[in-house]
Amino acid sequence: MRRKSPPRVVGPYLERGKWRIVVVENNERKSFFFLTEQEALKHKAGFTKEVATPTSRTLADVLAEWNAHRLRTGSCKEHTAAGQSARARLMLGPYLERDVAALTPRGAAALYQAQTERRSATTGNPLSAATHQTDRLIAKELFDFAVQRGYVGVNPFKDVKPIGKIKAGKLQLRIDEARQFTATAIQLFEDEHKTLAIGALVALTMGLRSSEVLQRVVRDLDDGARYLWIDRGKTANARRHLEVPVPLQPYLLRLAVGKQPDEFLFGLGVRSKRPIRHQRLHEMVHSICRRAGVPRICTHSLRGLWATLAVGSGVASHAVAESLGHYSFAMTRKHYAQPAAITNAGTARVVAALEGPRPGGKPSAQELIRQLDPETLAQLAALLAAGKGKGDPAK
């Protein structure tokens, strides 16, 4: 990578009866001509002021400027900026106090390789592919910002390729295990008044993200806790209002007793006086799993189990995606619902459609097929095509 020369303004030079000054910036030269030397000197002073750079522009300086820019423009939430800044500092540590242009593509590749071999301070295991690939993207976005600002000419992470394969989906409970989990959570709430145990059940039975559970206020419960409103969230599609399962309604009403409409349903952190941190809910899920004698899962896995069971019960794919706050079912399919559930649901709906009219005024097969969503119709076509290729009698 060609190292950038510092911005500067040179001249004026007398050429063919005119005075020329040259502005050198981002390794590019631009010439400007003036009729008099006095006019050229005046403009030189102005150009010099425009291209003047601070005496120090370390990588740490640029990282701080990037975070401030994202917060100012609203492109990033405060806690996200803080978390990504910490990740970037961990990965880019050897270069933080050096000039931002000092990091070469070879150095960037070496930093990323070292990150793939780093061990988690929490588990002691090597970082997962999802974690270190996210760190690579954070570093790449940081240097994209540096390029836009003219601090470097080329992003050193531009050609650094991700290493490893990200595991899509998380370990999920089986149905019997989920029942044990539910019974244990209710017992924890009844015997020890662990309010987050109900929060875990909200995640399981309604498919909510941790943040969507913990940031709910009393007024989000509507119509006697029949509905739960979510006005904002992680994505633009997070806004929705959902039906609350009947067994869960009395527990949520009990949590709301004595609280003002704008108070958080699950309370505040004892010290921070802010919504309870995600880690607390994560710890509660682990505690419930341990007491229930089921495999230890994370909070997000409960959301995945909801998606799997919803799809398996025959709920239309687009409805499942909307309930999860996803833009499309592609995200649900990739990270949440188990493939077998999707296949089984499609097969069941296809078979029901092809069985034909039943006694009692039931809809005909044609009517049922017209009710199928586009994705299930595509699965139907695929099944018919597969049967045709194998010499199936349906041919």
C-alpha positions in Angstrom: 0.0 0.0 0.0 1.4 3.4 -1.0 1.9 5.5 2.1 0.1 8.9 2.0 2.1 12.1 1.9 0.8 14.8 4.3 -1.6 17.4 2.8 0.2 20.6 1.9 -0.1 23.7 -0.4 3.0 24.8 -2.4 3.7 27.9 -4.5 3.0 30.3 -5.9 5.0 29.8 -9.1 5.0 32.3 -12.0 4.1 30.5 -15.2 3.3 32.2 -18.5 2.2 35.4 -16.8 0.0 33.7 -14.2 0.7 32.6 -10.6 0.1 28.9 -9.8 -0.4 27.3 -6.4 -0.6 23.5 -6.0 -2.8 21.7 -3.4 -1.5 18.2 -2.6 -4.0 16.0 -0.8 -4.6 12.2 -0.7 -1.6 11.8 -3.0 -3.3 13.9 -5.6 -2.2 17.3 -7.0 -4.5 20.1 -8.0 -3.3 23.4 -9.6 -5.0 26.7 -9.3 -4.0 29.8 -11.3 -4.3 33.5 -10.4 -3.6 36.8 -12.1 -1.5 38.3 -9.4 0.9 37.0 -6.8 -1.0 38.8 -4.0 -4.2 37.0 -5.0 -2.3 33.6 -5.1 -0.9 34.1 -1.6 -4.3 35.0 -0.3 -5.8 31.8 -1.7 -2.8 29.8 -0.6 -3.6 30.8 3.0 -7.2 29.7 2.7 -6.2 26.4 1.1 -3.6 25.8 3.8 -6.3 26.2 6.5 -8.6 23.8 4.7 -6.1 21.0 4.4 -4.4 21.5 7.8 -4.3 18.3 9.8 -3.9 17.7 13.5 -0.4 16.9 14.8 -1.5 13.4 15.8 -4.0 11.1 14.2 -3.5 7.8 15.8 -5.7 4.8 15.2 -7.2 5.4 18.7 -8.1 9.0 17.7 -9.8 7.7 14.5 -11.7 5.1 16.5 -13.0 7.7 18.9 -14.0 10.0 16.0 -15.8 7.1 14.2 -17.8 6.3 17.4 -18.7 10.0 17.8 -19.8 10.2 14.1 -22.0 7.2 14.4 -23.7 8.4 17.5 -24.2 11.9 16.1 -25.7 10.6 12.9 -27.9 8.0 14.7 -26.5 5.1 12.7 -25.5 3.2 15.8 -26.9 2.9 19.4 -24.7 3.9 22.3 -24.3 0.4 23.8 -23.5 -1.0 20.3 -20.9 1.6 19.7 -19.3 1.0 23.1 -19.3 -2.8 22.6 -17.8 -2.6 19.1 -15.2 -0.1 20.3 -14.1 -2.5 23.0 -13.9 -5.3 20.4 -11.9 -3.1 18.0 -9.4 -2.1 20.7 -8.9 -5.7 21.6 -8.1 -6.7 18.1 -6.2 -3.6 17.0 -4.3 -3.1 20.2 -0.7 -3.1 18.9 -1.5 -0.3 16.5 -3.8 1.9 18.6 -1.1 4.5 19.5 0.4 4.5 16.0 -0.5 6.6 13.0 -3.7 5.3 11.4 -1.9 4.9 8.1 0.8 2.6 9.7 -1.4 -0.5 9.3 -0.7 -2.3 6.0 -2.8 -5.1 4.4 -0.2 -7.6 5.6 -0.4 -6.2 9.2 -4.2 -6.3 9.0 -4.2 -10.0 7.9 -1.8 -10.8 10.8 -4.1 -9.1 13.3 -7.1 -11.0 12.1 -5.2 -14.3 12.2 -4.2 -13.6 15.8 -7.9 -12.8 16.6 -8.9 -16.3 15.3 -6.5 -17.8 17.7 -7.4 -15.7 20.7 -9.2 -17.4 23.6 -12.4 -16.1 25.2 -11.8 -14.5 28.7 -15.1 -16.0 29.7 -15.0 -19.6 28.5 -11.3 -20.1 27.8 -12.1 -21.5 24.4 -11.0 -20.1 21.1 -13.3 -17.4 19.7 -16.1 -18.7 17.5 -16.1 -18.0 13.8 -19.1 -15.7 14.3 -17.2 -13.7 16.9 -13.9 -13.2 15.1 -15.6 -12.6 11.7 -17.7 -9.9 13.4 -14.5 -8.3 14.7 -13.1 -8.3 11.2 -16.2 -6.5 9.9 -15.9 -3.9 12.7 -12.3 -3.2 11.8 -13.2 -3.0 8.1 -16.0 -0.5 8.7 -13.6 1.6 10.9 -11.1 1.8 8.1 -13.8 2.5 5.5 -14.5 5.6 7.6 -10.8 6.5 7.7 -10.7 6.2 3.9 -13.8 8.4 3.5 -12.2 11.0 5.7 -9.0 10.9 3.7 -6.8 9.6 6.6 -5.7 6.5 4.6 -5.7 5.8 0.9 -6.7 2.1 1.0 -8.6 0.0 3.6 -6.0 -2.5 4.8 -8.8 -5.0 5.7 -10.3 -4.8 2.2 -8.9 -8.1 1.0 -8.7 -9.9 4.4 -11.0 -12.9 4.0 -13.1 -14.4 6.8 -11.8 -17.7 8.3 -14.0 -20.6 9.4 -17.6 -21.3 9.0 -20.3 -19.7 11.2 -22.7 -22.1 12.9 -26.2 -21.2 12.0 -28.7 -21.9 14.7 -28.3 -22.8 18.4 -29.0 -25.8 20.5 -32.7 -26.1 21.2 -34.7 -27.9 23.8 -37.0 -30.8 22.8 -40.7 -30.5 23.5 -40.6 -32.5 26.8 -37.6 -30.6 27.9 -39.4 -27.3 27.1 -42.3 -28.5 29.3 -39.9 -29.2 32.2 -38.3 -25.8 31.6 -41.7 -24.1 31.8 -42.8 -25.9 35.0 -39.5 -25.0 36.7 -39.7 -21.3 35.7 -43.2 -21.1 37.1 -42.1 -22.8 40.3 -39.2 -20.3 40.6 -41.6 -17.4 40.3 -44.1 -18.8 42.8 -41.7 -20.0 45.4 -38.9 -17.4 45.1 -40.6 -14.6 43.2 -37.9 -14.6 40.5 -39.5 -12.2 38.1 -36.9 -13.0 35.3 -38.3 -16.5 35.3 -41.4 -15.1 33.7 -39.2 -13.1 31.4 -37.7 -16.4 30.2 -41.2 -17.8 29.6 -42.1 -14.7 27.5 -39.1 -15.3 25.3 -40.1 -19.0 25.0 -43.8 -18.6 24.4 -43.7 -15.4 22.3 -40.4 -15.6 20.5 -39.1 -12.2 21.8 -35.5 -11.0 21.9 -33.9 -10.4 25.3 -34.1 -6.6 24.8 -37.7 -6.9 23.8 -38.5 -8.7 27.0 -36.5 -6.5 29.4 -37.6 -3.1 27.9 -41.3 -3.7 28.2 -43.1 -1.2 30.4 -46.5 -1.6 32.1 -48.5 0.3 29.4 -47.2 -2.2 26.8 -49.6 -4.7 28.4 -53.0 -4.1 26.8 -56.6 -5.3 27.1 -56.0 -7.1 30.4 -52.7 -8.5 29.2 -54.2 -10.1 26.1 -51.8 -8.1 24.0 -48.2 -7.0 24.3 -47.0 -4.0 22.3 -43.5 -3.5 21.0 -43.0 0.0 19.6 -39.3 -0.3 18.7 -36.5 -2.8 18.6 -33.4 -4.0 17.0 -34.6 -3.7 13.4 -37.1 -1.6 11.5 -39.5 -4.7 11.5 -39.4 -5.1 15.2 -42.5 -2.9 15.8 -45.5 -5.2 16.3 -48.2 -6.1 18.8 -48.6 -9.7 19.8 -51.2 -11.9 21.5 -50.1 -13.1 25.0 -50.6 -16.8 25.7 -53.5 -17.2 28.1 -51.5 -19.1 30.7 -48.9 -16.3 30.8 -51.4 -13.4 31.2 -52.0 -13.6 35.0 -48.3 -13.7 35.7 -47.7 -10.6 33.6 -50.6 -8.8 35.4 -49.0 -9.7 38.8 -45.8 -8.1 37.7 -47.6 -4.9 36.8 -49.4 -4.5 40.1 -48.5 -1.3 41.9 -46.4 0.1 39.0 -46.9 3.2 37.0 -47.6 2.9 33.2 -44.1 3.9 32.3 -42.3 1.6 34.8 -40.4 -1.4 33.4 -42.4 -4.6 33.8 -39.3 -6.6 34.9 -37.9 -3.8 37.0 -34.5 -2.0 37.0 -31.0 -3.0 37.8 -30.2 -2.5 41.5 -27.2 -0.3 40.9 -27.6 1.1 37.4 -31.3 2.0 37.8 -31.6 1.1 34.1 -33.4 -1.8 32.4 -32.0 -5.1 33.5 -28.9 -6.2 31.5 -29.3 -9.1 29.0 -26.7 -11.1 31.0 -29.1 -11.3 34.0 -31.8 -12.9 31.8 -29.2 -15.2 30.3 -28.1 -16.3 33.8 -31.7 -17.0 34.7 -32.2 -19.2 31.7 -29.1 -21.2 32.7 -30.5 -21.5 36.3 -33.8 -22.8 35.1 -32.1 -25.3 32.8 -30.0 -26.5 35.7 -32.9 -26.9 38.1 -35.1 -28.5 35.4 -32.3 -31.0 34.4 -32.4 -30.1 30.8 -29.5 -29.1 28.4 -28.1 -25.6 29.1 -29.2 -23.2 26.4 -29.0 -19.5 25.9 -31.9 -17.0 25.9 -31.9 -16.6 22.1 -32.3 -20.4 21.8 -35.8 -20.0 23.4 -36.7 -17.7 20.5 -35.5 -20.3 18.1 -37.6 -23.0 19.7 -40.6 -20.8 19.4 -39.9 -20.5 15.7 -39.5 -24.2 15.3 -42.7 -25.1 17.1 -44.7 -22.4 15.3 -43.5 -23.6 11.9 -44.1 -27.2 12.8 -47.7 -26.4 13.9 -48.5 -25.2 10.4 -48.3 -21.4 10.9 -47.6 -19.8 7.6 -43.9 -18.9 7.1 -44.5 -15.2 6.6 -46.6 -15.0 9.8 -43.7 -16.6 11.8 -41.2 -14.1 10.3 -43.5 -11.2 11.1 -44.0 -12.4 14.7 -40.2 -12.6 15.2 -39.8 -9.1 13.7 -37.9 -10.4 10.6 -38.1 -8.8 7.2 -38.5 -12.1 5.5 -38.6 -15.9 6.3 -35.1 -16.3 5.0 -33.7 -15.0 8.3 -36.1 -17.3 10.2 -35.1 -20.3 8.2 -31.4 -19.7 8.4 -31.0 -18.9 12.2 -34.1 -20.0 14.0 -36.5 -22.7 12.8 -35.0 -26.2 12.4 -35.0 -27.4 8.8 -36.9 -30.6 9.7 -39.8 -28.4 11.1 -40.0 -26.5 7.9 -40.0 -29.6 5.8 -42.6 -31.4 8.0 -44.9 -28.4 8.1 -44.7 -28.1 4.3 -45.4 -31.8 3.8 -48.3 -31.8 6.2 -50.0 -28.9 4.5 -49.4 -30.4 1.0 -50.9 -33.7 2.1 -53.9 -32.0 3.6 -54.4 -30.0 0.4 -54.2 -33.1 -1.8 -56.5 -35.3 0.3 -59.5 -33.7 -1.4 -62.9 -32.7 0.0 -64.0 -34.3 3.2 -67.5 -34.9 4.7 -69.1 -32.1 6.6 -68.6 -29.3 4.1 -64.9 -29.1 4.4 -63.0 -27.0 1.8 -62.0 -28.8 -1.4 -58.3 -29.5 -2.3 -58.4 -26.6 -4.8 -59.7 -24.2 -2.2 -57.0 -25.4 0.3 -54.3 -24.9 -2.4 -55.5 -21.4 -3.0 -55.0 -20.7 0.7 -51.3 -21.8 0.6 -48.6 -19.1 0.9 -46.1 -18.8 -1.9 -43.3 -20.7 -0.1 -45.5 -23.7 0.6 -46.7 -23.7 -3.0 -43.0 -23.8 -4.0 -42.5 -26.8 -1.7 -45.5 -28.5 -3.2 -44.1 -28.1 -6.7 -40.7 -29.5 -5.5 -42.4 -32.5 -4.0 -44.4 -33.2 -7.1 -41.3 -32.8 -9.3 -39.3 -35.2 -7.0 -42.1 -37.8 -7.2 -42.2 -37.5 -11.0 -38.4 -38.1 -11.3 -38.6 -41.3 -9.2 -41.5 -42.8 -11.1 -44.0 -42.1 -8.4 -47.6 -43.2 -9.1 -48.5 -39.6 -8.7 -47.0 -39.2 -12.1 
